Amino acid sequence: MRYWTAGALQFGRDTTYASAKYNVSATGLTAGVDGRLAPNLKFGIAVGYGIDHAKIGSDGSGIDASTWSTQLYASYRAAPHWFIDGVIGYAAGTLGNYRYDTSALAIGSGNRGASDVFGSLAVIREFELNRWKIAPYARLDMQSIRLASYAETGAGIYNLSFNQTSAFDLAGMVGTKLSHVMDTSAGMLKSTVELAYRHGFSGAYTQIVSYTIDPATTYGLYGLSEKRDQALIGLGVELQVNRSLGFGLQFDELIANQARSERVRARAKLAF
């Protein structure tokens, strides 16, 4: 059995809409346990907790979120150098929404429940050349998001009520990982580089909104839950001190049209 923990910091900016630029920062912690069920099959379970803050514009609008999640994951060696990796999970949390209303000159706020069912399936082929390993892959990602209804307070007659809504997102990703291993006095050091392209096939949503004082008159807000095309550049380093102890650091840059997001992940692994 192997027990592990991982922490993450994420920060980014979206400038798609000039009047509503937003900055995002997030932190999270995940812990899990996995083991080998068969010579060619590994299986594990993990739980995580994360908090997220998004600042929208400069008038006080934003979102504060907290989420718990659990997931099952597995890796199957289908043939020499061929692997199939999969994960399925569920997340639930609360969104604290703050919207500055220019008519009320006040903040309309409210808390909204959220849940997310997600999964991923990847096929990987590994090539080895001396101490270099090249692993091209193709992956399919899925998530189904549901947001509960809520009504704002604080903006008087301009308070809004949001109906329950949902979105289903399906995306494909192709990419490759390159890694190099070398021996050092502190242990085995592995450096990695990842390049990938992601395309979203779906993710459209409709949010029905009304003024709280006039629920009979409704308005529809339409959009996409994800950027449709994204590029990923990842750099990582991992130090395996011995068979039981390892540390890692990963930096990812996610690039979409007029939007960039950086993610930093720190890992500590202890097996016994």
C-alpha positions in Angstrom: 0.0 0.0 0.0 1.1 3.6 -0.7 -0.2 6.6 1.2 0.3 10.1 -0.3 -0.7 13.7 0.0 -0.5 16.6 -2.5 -1.0 20.3 -2.3 -1.8 22.8 -5.1 -1.8 26.5 -5.7 -3.4 28.0 -8.8 -3.6 31.5 -10.0 -4.7 33.1 -13.3 -6.4 35.9 -15.2 -9.1 36.1 -17.9 -9.4 39.2 -20.1 -12.0 37.9 -22.5 -14.4 40.8 -21.5 -12.7 44.1 -21.1 -15.3 45.4 -18.6 -15.2 42.2 -16.5 -11.6 41.1 -16.2 -11.2 38.6 -13.4 -8.3 37.2 -11.3 -8.5 33.7 -9.8 -6.5 32.1 -6.9 -7.1 28.7 -5.4 -5.5 26.3 -2.9 -6.2 22.7 -2.3 -5.1 19.6 -0.4 -5.6 16.0 -1.4 -4.7 12.7 0.3 -5.1 9.1 -0.9 -4.1 5.5 -0.7 -3.5 3.0 -3.5 -2.1 -0.4 -4.1 -1.5 -3.2 -6.6 -4.6 -5.5 -7.0 -2.9 -7.6 -9.7 0.5 -7.6 -11.5 -0.9 -5.3 -14.2 -3.5 -3.3 -12.2 -3.2 -0.5 -9.7 -6.2 1.0 -7.8 -6.7 3.8 -5.4 -9.0 6.3 -3.6 -8.4 9.9 -2.7 -10.3 12.7 -0.9 -9.6 16.5 -1.3 -10.6 19.9 0.0 -10.1 23.1 -1.9 -10.9 26.9 -1.7 -11.1 29.3 -4.5 -11.4 33.1 -4.8 -12.2 35.0 -8.0 -12.2 38.8 -8.2 -14.3 40.2 -11.0 -13.7 43.7 -12.2 -12.8 46.4 -9.7 -16.2 47.2 -7.9 -16.2 44.3 -5.4 -17.8 41.6 -7.5 -16.4 38.1 -6.9 -16.9 34.5 -5.9 -15.6 32.6 -2.9 -15.9 28.8 -3.2 -15.1 25.8 -1.0 -15.3 22.2 -2.2 -14.9 18.6 -0.9 -14.2 15.8 -3.4 -13.6 12.1 -3.5 -12.4 10.0 -6.4 -11.5 6.5 -7.5 -8.6 5.9 -9.9 -6.9 3.0 -11.6 -4.1 2.2 -14.0 -4.1 -0.9 -16.2 -1.1 -2.2 -18.2 -2.9 -3.6 -21.2 0.3 -4.6 -23.0 4.0 -3.9 -22.7 4.4 -0.1 -22.8 0.6 0.4 -23.2 -1.4 1.8 -20.3 -5.1 2.7 -19.7 -5.7 5.2 -16.9 -9.1 6.1 -15.5 -10.6 8.2 -12.7 -14.2 8.9 -11.6 -15.2 11.2 -8.8 -17.7 13.5 -7.1 -17.4 17.0 -5.6 -19.7 19.2 -3.7 -19.4 22.6 -2.2 -20.7 26.2 -1.7 -20.3 29.3 -3.8 -20.4 32.7 -2.2 -21.4 35.1 -4.9 -21.0 38.9 -4.7 -22.3 41.1 -7.6 -22.0 44.9 -7.7 -25.1 46.4 -9.2 -24.6 49.8 -10.9 -28.3 50.8 -10.4 -28.4 50.0 -6.7 -24.8 51.1 -6.1 -24.6 48.1 -3.8 -23.5 44.5 -3.6 -26.1 41.8 -4.2 -24.8 38.6 -2.5 -25.9 35.0 -1.8 -24.7 31.5 -1.2 -25.2 28.7 -3.8 -24.7 25.0 -3.6 -22.8 23.2 -6.3 -22.0 19.6 -7.2 -19.8 18.0 -9.9 -19.5 14.4 -11.2 -16.3 14.0 -13.2 -14.3 11.4 -14.9 -11.4 10.8 -17.3 -10.1 8.0 -19.4 -6.6 8.0 -21.0 -4.6 5.7 -23.3 -0.8 6.1 -23.0 2.1 4.6 -24.9 5.6 4.7 -23.4 8.9 4.8 -25.3 12.3 4.6 -23.5 15.7 5.8 -24.8 18.5 5.5 -22.3 17.3 7.6 -19.4 14.7 9.4 -21.4 11.0 8.3 -21.4 8.5 9.6 -24.0 4.8 9.1 -23.3 2.3 10.3 -25.9 -1.3 10.1 -24.8 -4.9 10.7 -25.7 -7.5 11.5 -23.0 -11.2 12.1 -22.8 -12.5 14.2 -19.9 -16.1 14.5 -18.7 -17.9 16.5 -16.0 -21.5 17.2 -15.1 -22.0 20.3 -13.0 -25.2 21.3 -11.2 -25.8 24.6 -9.5 -28.6 25.1 -7.0 -31.0 28.0 -7.1 -30.4 31.1 -4.8 -31.7 34.6 -4.3 -29.5 37.7 -3.6 -29.8 40.1 -0.7 -28.3 43.5 -0.2 -29.2 45.2 -3.5 -32.8 46.2 -2.7 -35.3 46.1 -5.6 -32.4 45.1 -7.9 -31.8 41.7 -6.1 -31.7 38.8 -8.6 -33.0 35.3 -8.2 -31.1 32.5 -10.1 -32.8 29.3 -11.0 -31.1 25.9 -10.7 -29.0 25.2 -13.7 -26.6 22.5 -15.0 -23.9 22.0 -17.6 -22.3 18.9 -19.2 -18.7 19.3 -20.5 -17.0 16.7 -22.7 -13.4 17.4 -23.9 -10.6 15.6 -25.6 -6.9 16.1 -25.1 -3.8 14.9 -26.9 -0.3 15.4 -25.8 3.0 14.0 -24.8 5.2 13.8 -21.7 9.0 13.7 -21.8 10.9 12.8 -18.7 14.6 12.3 -17.8 16.1 10.5 -14.8 19.5 11.0 -13.3 21.2 9.9 -10.1 22.2 12.6 -7.5 23.7 12.5 -4.0 20.2 13.2 -2.6 18.4 10.5 -4.6 17.0 9.9 -8.1 16.0 13.2 -9.8 13.3 13.1 -12.6 12.6 16.1 -14.8 9.5 16.3 -16.9 8.1 18.4 -19.8 4.5 18.1 -21.0 2.9 19.6 -24.1 -0.8 19.2 -24.8 -3.8 20.5 -26.7 -7.4 20.3 -25.3 -10.6 20.8 -27.3 -14.1 21.1 -25.7 -16.9 19.4 -27.5 -19.7 20.7 -25.3 -20.3 22.7 -22.1 -23.0 25.2 -23.1 -25.3 26.2 -20.3 -28.4 28.4 -19.8 -29.0 30.4 -16.6 -32.5 31.7 -16.0 -32.6 34.9 -13.9 -35.3 37.1 -12.6 -35.6 40.2 -10.4 -36.7 38.9 -6.9 -39.6 41.4 -6.9 -40.8 40.2 -10.3 -40.3 36.4 -10.5 -42.8 36.1 -13.5 -40.4 38.0 -15.9 -37.3 35.9 -16.6 -34.1 36.4 -18.5 -31.7 33.9 -20.0 -27.9 34.1 -19.7 -26.1 31.8 -22.1 -22.5 30.7 -22.2 -19.8 28.1 -22.2 -18.5 26.4 -19.0 -14.9 26.1 -20.4 -12.7 27.7 -23.0 -13.2 25.5 -26.1 -9.5 25.3 -27.2 -6.6 25.4 -24.8 -2.9 24.7 -24.9 -0.9 23.3 -21.9 2.8 23.6 -21.1 4.0 21.8 -18.0 7.4 21.6 -16.3 8.1 19.4 -13.3 10.8 18.0 -11.1 10.6 15.0 -8.7 13.2 13.7 -6.2 12.9 10.1 -5.1 15.0 10.0 -2.0 14.5 6.2 -1.5 11.9 3.5 -2.2 9.5 5.1 0.4 10.0 8.8 0.2 9.6 11.3 -2.6 9.0 15.0 -3.3 7.8 16.8 -6.4 7.0 20.2 -7.8 5.0 20.9 -10.9 4.3 24.1 -12.8 1.6 24.3 -15.5 0.7 27.1 -17.9 -2.8 26.9 -19.5 -3.3 29.2 -22.4 -6.6 30.0 -24.1 -7.9 32.9 -26.2 -7.1 36.0 -24.1 -6.9 33.9 -20.9 -4.0 32.4 -19.0 -3.9 30.3 -15.9 -0.9 29.1 -13.9 -0.9 26.2 -11.6 1.8 25.2 -9.1 1.5 21.8 -7.4 3.7 20.4 -4.6 3.8 16.7 -3.8 5.1 14.6 -0.9 4.9 10.8 -1.2 5.4 8.3 1.7 5.0 4.6 1.1 5.0 1.9 3.7 
